[in-house]
Amino acid sequence: MKRLISLFAVIISLIACGSKSPRVEKVYEDGVEVILNHLEPYNVLGRPSTCAVIEDVRIDLEKHEYADLGLKEPDVVEADSKDNIFIVEKFPDSEYFIYKFGADGRFIMKFGRKGQGPGEVQGIWDLMLDKSDRILVSNPRVNKVVEFDTEGRFIKEIKVRAGLMEVLPLANGNYLARRYPKKDSETYGMYLSLFTPDFEEAKTIDFYDMSDLTPGRNQPGIIVPFYWRVAGDRIYVGNGRRGYEIRVYDLNGNLLRKIRKDYNPVAYPEEFRIQTEKIAAAQPNLNLFALKDMPPFNSFFIDEAGRLFVMTYEQGENGNGFIHDVFDSDGIFIARIALGSYGILGRALNRLRATAANGRFYRLFFKENGYPELIVYRMLWK
């Protein structure tokens, strides 16, 4: 009897401990799950909620061993399954556009030569690695997607329909791409659509209305907050017109989940306001004006565990970079992490790109003297 009472007491204790974890709020809209996240992270039992970010590798392109490589405007960074690092050069007059480094930061090779022949490119908009470590690059100037292996060997190229930008091949054979209106009847803005292997438009995934941002009308001095990433068999889309909401689709464009979060608005920085006013004075036909507040988010990336990292405009302590809201693979807000600044954030509020893969975070930024630097960190969750 005493043993039964003791067992009952243990069960009650476990229930009491479990009750300390707040219940995650969810609703359904047209049959789609909506996760409602608030200002503070949820404490989900059994899920890690803190992350130590520890420097692992540093590639300082100012140093002698890198200075002669020719990297001037590095932008996109990706890593393969062996932690080899691939950096995309965005400077249009470069001789090569892809630079490969080992996991230890050692330079290995450059490929993706500038040209118009097979395997050559005129510039790269985006780079992605699929599950087989094939490198796929979008080359908008000549409307093609080029495929390489991780040794830089050319495999094939695919001709893309004119007028498509940021073309991303998907694992099911379709393509995700951005386009502008193709008919007078369409509303002016950016369309994110799925295309068949023959580049017939199959479905519009999302649309960012820019009809109020056309020349001659008042328009804010910012880039529109419209961003997407493909991770595994999921497409993630953020559209600032809807506030702080990230939508998750499968590769056929079916909406699976909406991730929403409350947020504290961040005032438009004074330095951006001054730059906006200078441009507005120089180009009065644009009717630029400075916003009161920043958009709800800038960009995001997804790690191998399906965690979603959303870059906000809130600064970490002592100005150590922007706070990232972290959501688990179920869309539940679990942590806030300052990951340091990356890219160049100016008046145009560029959509900044970062990457996490194999437990590592890749932070590419420009130092005060203008030289680019890549720091690779280990991300240790507990």
C-alpha positions as CSV (number, residue, x, y, z in Angstrom):
1,M,0.0,0.0,0.0
2,K,2.8,2.4,0.9
3,R,4.5,1.6,-2.4
4,L,1.3,2.5,-4.3
5,I,1.0,5.8,-2.3
6,S,4.6,6.6,-3.1
7,L,4.1,5.8,-6.8
8,F,1.0,8.0,-6.8
9,A,3.0,10.8,-5.2
10,V,5.7,10.5,-7.9
11,I,3.0,10.7,-10.7
12,I,1.4,13.8,-9.1
13,S,4.9,15.4,-8.9
14,L,5.7,14.7,-12.5
15,I,2.3,16.2,-13.6
16,A,3.0,19.3,-11.4
17,C,6.4,19.7,-13.0
18,G,5.0,19.3,-16.5
19,S,2.3,21.9,-15.8
20,K,5.1,24.6,-15.5
21,S,5.6,24.4,-19.2
22,P,3.0,26.7,-20.9
23,R,0.6,25.2,-23.4
24,V,1.5,26.2,-26.9
25,E,-1.3,28.2,-28.5
26,K,-2.6,26.9,-31.9
27,V,-5.6,27.6,-34.1
28,Y,-6.7,26.4,-37.5
29,E,-7.5,28.6,-40.5
30,D,-9.1,26.8,-43.4
31,G,-7.8,23.5,-42.1
32,V,-4.2,24.9,-41.8
33,E,-2.4,24.9,-38.4
34,V,-1.4,28.3,-37.1
35,I,1.2,28.4,-34.3
36,L,0.7,31.5,-32.1
37,N,3.9,32.6,-30.5
38,H,4.3,35.6,-28.2
39,L,7.1,37.8,-27.0
40,E,8.7,35.2,-24.8
41,P,9.8,31.7,-25.9
42,Y,7.9,28.7,-24.9
43,N,9.6,26.3,-22.5
44,V,9.0,23.0,-24.2
45,L,9.8,19.9,-22.1
46,G,12.5,17.7,-23.7
47,R,13.5,20.3,-26.3
48,P,16.8,22.2,-26.0
49,S,16.3,26.0,-25.6
50,T,19.7,27.5,-25.1
51,C,22.6,27.6,-27.6
52,A,26.3,28.3,-27.1
53,V,27.9,29.8,-30.2
54,I,31.6,29.1,-30.3
55,E,34.1,30.3,-33.0
56,D,35.6,27.4,-34.9
57,V,37.1,28.8,-38.2
58,R,38.0,32.3,-39.4
59,I,38.6,33.2,-43.0
60,D,39.9,36.7,-43.0
61,L,40.2,37.7,-46.7
62,E,42.5,40.6,-45.7
63,K,45.2,38.1,-44.7
64,H,48.1,37.3,-47.0
65,E,47.0,33.7,-47.8
66,Y,43.7,34.9,-49.1
67,A,44.5,38.3,-50.5
68,D,45.3,37.2,-54.0
69,L,42.2,35.1,-54.5
70,G,40.2,37.9,-56.2
71,L,37.2,37.7,-53.8
72,K,35.8,41.3,-53.7
73,E,32.1,41.0,-52.9
74,P,31.4,37.6,-51.4
75,D,27.7,37.1,-50.6
76,V,26.2,33.7,-50.4
77,V,27.8,30.9,-48.3
78,E,26.8,27.3,-48.3
79,A,28.4,24.1,-47.0
80,D,28.3,20.5,-48.2
81,S,28.0,17.3,-46.1
82,K,31.7,17.2,-45.4
83,D,31.7,20.9,-44.1
84,N,33.5,22.2,-47.2
85,I,32.6,25.8,-47.7
86,F,31.4,27.4,-50.9
87,I,31.4,31.2,-51.2
88,V,29.7,33.0,-54.1
89,E,31.3,36.1,-55.5
90,K,28.8,38.9,-56.6
91,F,31.3,41.3,-58.2
92,P,30.1,41.3,-61.9
93,D,33.6,41.6,-63.5
94,S,35.2,38.6,-61.6
95,E,36.8,35.8,-63.5
96,Y,35.4,33.1,-61.3
97,F,32.2,33.2,-59.2
98,I,32.5,30.1,-56.8
99,Y,35.3,29.7,-54.2
100,K,35.8,26.4,-52.3
101,F,37.4,26.2,-48.9
102,G,38.0,23.2,-46.6
103,A,36.3,22.8,-43.3
104,D,39.4,24.2,-41.7
105,G,39.3,27.4,-43.8
106,R,42.0,26.3,-46.3
107,F,41.4,27.6,-49.8
108,I,41.0,24.7,-52.2
109,M,39.9,26.0,-55.6
110,K,37.7,28.4,-57.6
111,F,35.3,27.5,-60.4
112,G,32.2,28.8,-62.2
113,R,34.3,30.7,-64.8
114,K,32.8,33.9,-66.4
115,G,31.6,33.2,-69.9
116,Q,28.8,32.0,-72.1
117,G,29.9,28.5,-72.9
118,P,28.8,25.2,-71.2
119,G,29.5,25.4,-67.5
120,E,30.3,29.1,-67.6
121,V,28.2,31.9,-66.0
122,Q,27.7,35.6,-66.3
123,G,27.1,35.9,-62.5
124,I,25.3,34.0,-59.8
125,W,22.1,35.0,-58.1
126,D,21.8,32.1,-55.7
127,L,23.6,28.8,-54.9
128,M,22.2,25.7,-53.2
129,L,23.4,22.2,-52.5
130,D,21.0,19.3,-52.7
131,K,21.0,16.1,-50.7
132,S,23.6,14.5,-53.0
133,D,25.9,17.5,-52.6
134,R,25.3,18.7,-56.2
135,I,25.8,22.4,-56.5
136,L,23.1,24.3,-58.4
137,V,23.5,27.9,-59.3
138,S,21.0,30.4,-60.8
139,N,22.5,32.5,-63.6
140,P,19.9,35.2,-64.4
141,R,21.8,37.1,-67.0
142,V,21.7,34.2,-69.5
143,N,18.5,32.4,-68.1
144,K,20.0,29.1,-67.0
145,V,20.7,26.9,-64.0
146,V,24.1,25.3,-64.0
147,E,25.0,22.2,-62.0
148,F,28.4,21.3,-60.7
149,D,29.8,18.6,-58.3
150,T,31.7,19.6,-55.2
151,E,35.0,19.3,-57.1
152,G,33.9,22.0,-59.4
153,R,33.3,19.7,-62.4
154,F,30.5,20.9,-64.7
155,I,27.6,18.4,-64.9
156,K,24.9,20.0,-66.9
157,E,22.9,23.2,-67.4
158,I,19.2,23.8,-67.8
159,K,17.7,26.6,-69.9
160,V,15.3,28.8,-67.9
161,R,12.4,30.7,-69.3
162,A,13.1,34.4,-69.7
163,G,11.8,36.7,-67.0
164,L,12.3,34.4,-64.1
165,M,14.7,35.3,-61.2
166,E,16.1,33.5,-58.3
167,V,15.4,30.1,-59.8
168,L,15.7,27.2,-57.4
169,P,15.5,23.6,-58.5
170,L,13.4,21.4,-56.2
171,A,13.9,17.8,-55.3
172,N,10.6,16.8,-57.0
173,G,11.8,18.1,-60.4
174,N,9.9,21.4,-60.3
175,Y,11.3,24.9,-59.8
176,L,10.7,27.8,-57.5
177,A,11.2,31.2,-59.0
178,R,10.3,34.9,-58.7
179,R,8.7,36.9,-61.5
180,Y,7.1,40.3,-62.1
181,P,3.7,40.7,-63.7
182,K,3.5,39.2,-67.2
183,K,0.1,40.7,-68.1
184,D,-1.4,44.2,-67.9
185,S,-4.2,42.7,-65.9
186,E,-1.9,41.4,-63.1
187,T,-1.3,43.6,-60.1
188,Y,2.2,45.1,-59.9
189,G,4.4,43.3,-57.5
190,M,6.6,40.2,-57.0
191,Y,5.1,36.7,-57.7
192,L,6.7,33.6,-56.1
193,S,5.6,30.7,-58.2
194,L,6.2,27.0,-58.8
195,F,7.1,25.9,-62.3
196,T,7.1,22.5,-64.0
197,P,10.3,21.0,-65.5
198,D,9.2,22.6,-68.8
199,F,8.9,26.0,-66.9
200,E,5.1,26.2,-67.2
201,E,3.8,28.1,-64.2
202,A,1.9,25.6,-62.0
203,K,1.0,27.6,-59.0
204,T,1.5,31.0,-57.4
205,I,2.9,30.4,-53.9
206,D,2.8,34.0,-52.7
207,F,2.6,37.6,-53.9
208,Y,4.0,40.8,-52.6
209,D,1.8,43.7,-53.7
210,M,4.0,46.7,-54.8
211,S,1.2,48.7,-56.5
212,D,1.7,51.5,-53.9
213,L,5.5,51.6,-54.5
214,T,5.5,52.5,-58.2
215,P,7.4,55.7,-59.3
216,G,5.3,58.8,-58.8
217,R,3.8,57.5,-55.6
218,N,5.1,57.8,-52.1
219,Q,7.3,54.8,-51.3
220,P,9.5,53.9,-48.3
221,G,13.2,53.9,-48.6
222,I,13.6,50.2,-48.0
223,I,13.6,46.9,-49.9
224,V,10.4,45.1,-49.5
225,P,10.4,42.4,-46.7
226,F,9.6,39.4,-49.0
227,Y,11.9,36.4,-48.4
228,W,12.0,32.6,-48.9
229,R,14.2,29.6,-48.4
230,V,14.1,26.0,-49.4
231,A,15.2,23.4,-46.8
232,G,14.8,19.7,-47.6
233,D,11.2,19.1,-48.6
234,R,9.9,22.4,-47.3
235,I,9.5,25.9,-48.7
236,Y,9.5,28.8,-46.1
237,V,8.1,32.1,-47.1
238,G,7.9,35.4,-45.2
239,N,5.8,38.3,-46.5
240,G,6.0,41.5,-44.5
241,R,2.6,42.6,-45.7
242,R,1.2,40.0,-43.3
243,G,3.3,41.1,-40.4
244,Y,5.4,38.6,-38.5
245,E,4.3,35.4,-40.2
246,I,6.3,32.6,-41.9
247,R,4.4,30.2,-44.0
248,V,5.6,26.6,-44.6
249,Y,4.7,24.7,-47.8
250,D,5.6,21.3,-49.3
251,L,7.3,21.1,-52.6
252,N,4.0,21.0,-54.4
253,G,3.0,24.3,-53.0
254,N,0.5,23.0,-50.4
255,L,0.3,25.2,-47.3
256,L,1.2,23.1,-44.3
257,R,1.6,25.6,-41.4
258,K,1.6,29.3,-40.5
259,I,4.1,30.5,-37.9
260,R,3.1,33.8,-36.2
261,K,4.8,35.8,-33.6
262,D,4.2,39.0,-31.6
263,Y,7.0,41.4,-31.8
264,N,8.2,44.8,-30.5
265,P,8.5,47.3,-33.4
266,V,12.0,48.8,-33.9
267,A,12.3,52.5,-34.8
268,Y,13.7,53.3,-38.2
269,P,17.4,54.2,-37.5
270,E,18.4,57.8,-37.8
271,E,21.3,57.0,-40.1
272,F,18.9,55.3,-42.5
273,R,16.5,58.2,-42.3
274,I,19.3,60.7,-43.3
275,Q,20.3,58.5,-46.2
276,T,16.7,58.2,-47.4
277,E,16.3,62.0,-47.3
278,K,19.5,62.5,-49.3
279,I,18.3,60.0,-52.0
280,A,14.8,61.6,-52.0
281,A,16.3,65.0,-52.6
282,A,18.5,63.7,-55.5
283,Q,15.7,61.7,-57.1
284,P,12.4,63.6,-56.4
285,N,10.4,61.5,-58.9
286,L,10.7,58.5,-56.5
287,N,9.0,60.3,-53.7
288,L,10.9,58.4,-51.1
289,F,10.1,58.7,-47.4
290,A,11.5,57.2,-44.2
291,L,9.4,54.7,-42.3
292,K,8.5,55.1,-38.7
293,D,9.4,51.5,-37.8
294,M,11.4,48.7,-39.4
295,P,9.7,45.7,-40.9
296,P,9.0,42.8,-38.5
297,F,11.9,40.7,-39.8
298,N,14.7,40.8,-42.3
299,S,15.4,37.2,-43.4
300,F,15.8,33.7,-42.1
301,F,17.5,30.4,-42.4
302,I,16.9,26.8,-41.4
303,D,19.4,24.3,-39.8
304,E,19.6,20.6,-40.3
305,A,17.3,19.9,-37.4
306,G,14.5,22.0,-39.0
307,R,15.0,24.9,-36.6
308,L,14.0,28.2,-38.1
309,F,16.2,31.3,-37.3
310,V,14.5,34.6,-38.1
311,M,16.6,37.7,-38.1
312,T,14.9,40.6,-36.3
313,Y,16.0,44.2,-36.1
314,E,16.4,44.1,-32.4
315,Q,20.0,44.5,-31.3
316,G,21.7,42.1,-28.9
317,E,23.5,43.3,-25.7
318,N,26.4,45.7,-26.3
319,G,25.5,45.9,-30.0
320,N,26.7,42.3,-30.7
321,G,24.5,41.7,-33.7
322,F,20.8,41.2,-34.4
323,I,18.6,39.1,-32.3
324,H,17.3,35.9,-34.0
325,D,14.1,34.3,-33.0
326,V,14.5,30.5,-33.1
327,F,11.5,28.2,-33.8
328,D,11.7,24.4,-33.5
329,S,10.6,22.1,-36.4
330,D,7.0,22.4,-35.2
331,G,7.0,26.2,-35.5
332,I,7.2,26.8,-31.7
333,F,9.3,29.8,-30.5
334,I,12.0,28.3,-28.3
335,A,14.9,30.7,-28.0
336,R,16.4,34.2,-28.8
337,I,20.0,34.4,-29.9
338,A,22.3,37.3,-31.0
339,L,24.3,35.9,-33.9
340,G,26.4,38.9,-34.8
341,S,25.9,41.2,-37.8
342,Y,26.4,39.8,-41.3
343,G,26.2,41.2,-44.8
344,I,25.8,44.9,-45.2
345,L,22.7,46.5,-43.8
346,G,22.2,50.0,-45.3
347,R,19.4,52.3,-46.1
348,A,18.1,49.8,-48.7
349,L,17.8,47.3,-45.9
350,N,19.1,44.4,-47.9
351,R,17.7,41.0,-47.2
352,L,20.7,39.5,-45.6
353,R,21.6,35.9,-46.0
354,A,23.2,33.5,-43.5
355,T,23.5,29.7,-43.4
356,A,23.6,26.9,-40.8
357,A,24.6,23.4,-41.6
358,N,25.9,20.3,-39.8
359,G,25.8,22.2,-36.4
360,R,27.8,25.2,-37.8
361,F,26.7,28.8,-38.4
362,Y,28.4,30.7,-41.2
363,R,28.6,34.5,-40.6
364,L,29.9,36.5,-43.6
365,F,30.4,40.2,-43.1
366,F,32.5,43.2,-44.0
367,K,34.9,44.7,-41.5
368,E,35.2,48.4,-40.9
369,N,38.1,48.7,-43.3
370,G,35.9,47.1,-46.1
371,Y,37.6,43.7,-46.2
372,P,35.2,40.7,-46.0
373,E,35.5,38.0,-43.4
374,L,33.8,34.7,-42.8
375,I,33.6,33.2,-39.3
376,V,32.3,29.7,-38.8
377,Y,30.8,28.9,-35.4
378,R,29.8,25.7,-33.7
379,M,26.3,25.8,-32.4
380,L,25.9,23.7,-29.2
381,W,22.3,23.2,-28.1
382,K,21.3,22.1,-24.6
